[in-house]
Amino acid sequence: MRRIGCFYVHSQCTHGDLRLSPPPSGQGVVGRTRTPTEVSLQMSGRIRYPLNTNTVLEQQYRFLSNTNTVIQQQYRLISNTNTVIQQHYRLISNTNTVIQQQYRFLSDTSTVIQQQYRFLSNTNNVIQQHYRLISSTNTVLEQQYSFISNTNTVIQQQYRFLSDTNTVLEQQYRFIRKINAGR
């Protein structure tokens, strides 16, 4: 079982909000909840299984629970090794935290090729980030992000890492702090 995004996805998954199980012979759509804690969970989705290989090719689903958590996710799995090719999801929780993320995995070693995400929390922290990881050792090749916090500190940074040792080759950043005019 491997973690993918915010969920554990497996042919016999027993952890996380989404439960996927192999389709019975001759059937092509399976999606259900299993634990008592999920009784109030409403799920709508589309799941495709080709033949009896338990491989998920396309899936869309949405969760609405009594915790006011809204989850929308789209992803494609290319093989029964849970290799993620494309995934997009959005989380809106009762903590008013908004998470939007897009990423691609190229292999079943969870190598991140491209990722973009944004966080908006009830602390008014805004984080925008774009980065690329080229290997399973999490080597960062390119990264851009911006922070806007409730201290009114604006941070913009761009840097590149070339090796696994996190050697910084190029870096640019900017700090802007709001200064009270009365002081």
N, C-alpha and C positions, 0 to 999 in steps of 0.2 A: 504494500500500500504506500502510496506516495502523496505528499501534499501538493495540491495544485491550486494556486491562488489562496482563497480562504477556505478551501474545502479539501477533504480527503476523498479522492475518487478511486474506486477499485471495483472490480467485478463483484466482490463481496464486501462492500464497505460497511464498517460498523462505527465510524467516527465522523462527526461533523453533521451539518444540517441536511446534506443531500445523501440519499441512499440510492445507490445504483446496484442492481443485481442482474445477472445474465437473463436474457429472455428465455422462456420455455421454448422448446422446439416448435418451430412454425410460427412464433410470434415475433413481433418486431418493435414493440414499444413497452418499456418498463420504467416506472418511476414511482417510488413509494417511500413513506416514512415508517419508522419501525418502533421508536421508543416512546414511552408515555409523555416525555417532555415535549414531543412534537405533535401532540394531539391537536393543539390550536393552530398549527402551521397549515397555511393554505399554499398549495403549490400548483402552478400551471407550467407546462413544459412540453417540449417536443424532443424525443430521443429516437434515434435511428440505430438499429443494429443490422448489419449485413449478415444474412444467413444465421449461423450459430456461432460466430467467432467472438461474440461479446465485445466487438470493437465499436466504440461510439464514434460516429462520423460527424454528426451535427447535433447540437443540443441548445435549446433556449429554455430558460426557466426563470421563475420569479417566486420569491418567498415573501409572505406577509405573516408575521407572527405577533403574539401579544406583547412583544417587546418593541413593537413599532419599527422593527428592522425591515427595511425593504432591500431586497437583493435582486439585481438583474444581472444575468450573466449569459454570455454566448461563448461557446468554445467548440473546437473541433479536435478530436483525437484521431490520429491516423493509424494507431495500432493498439493491440491489447496490452502493450507495455506502458500504456498511459502517457505516451509521448504527446505533449501539447504543441500544436502547430500555431494556432491563433486563439487568443482569448481576449475578451473585453468584458469588464464587469463594473458595477457601480454599487456602492453600499451607502445607505442612508439609515443611520441608527438614531435611537432616542437620545443620544448624546449630541445630536446635531452635527455629527462628523460626516462629512461627505468625502467619499473616496471614489475617484475615477481612475481607472488604470487600463492600459492596453499593453500587452506584451506578447512576445513570441518565444517559444522554445523550439529549438531545432532538433534536439535529441532527447532520448530518455535519461540522459545524465543531468537533465534540468539546466542545461546551458542556456543562459539568457542572451538573446541576440539583440533585441530591441525592447525598450520599456519606456513608457511615459505614464506619469501619474500625478495626481493633484490631491492635496488634502485641505479641507476647510473644516476647522473644528470650532467648538464653542469657546475656545480661547482666542478666537480671531486670528489664529496663526494660518497663514496661507503659504503653502509649499508647492512649488511647481518644479518638476524635475524631469529631465530627459537624459537617459544614459544608455550606453551600449556595453554589454559584457560579451567578450568574444570567446571565453573558454569556461570550462567547468571549475576553474580555479578562481572564478570571479575577478578576473583581471579587467579593470576599468579602462576603456580606451577613450571614451568621450563622455563628458557629463556637463550638463548645464542645469542650474537651478536658481530659484529666487525665493527668499524668505521675507515675509512681511508679518511681523508679530505685533502683539498688543502693546509692546514697548515702543512701537512706531519705528523700530529699527528696520531698515531696508538693506538686505544683503543680496547682491547679485554676484554670481561666481561662475566661472567657466574654467575647467581644467582638464588636463589629459594625464592619464596614467598609461605607461607603456608596459610595465612588467608586474609580476605577481607580488613584488616587494613594495608595491604602492609608491614607487618612485615618481615624483611629480616632475614632469617635463615642462609643462606650460601651465601657468595659472594667471587668471585675471579676476579681480574681485573689487567690489565697491561697497562701502558702508555709508549709509545716510541715516543719521539719527535726528529726529525732530527735537528742536531746541525751543523751549518756552520763551516767547518774545519778552516776557516780563522779567526774565532773569538776566 
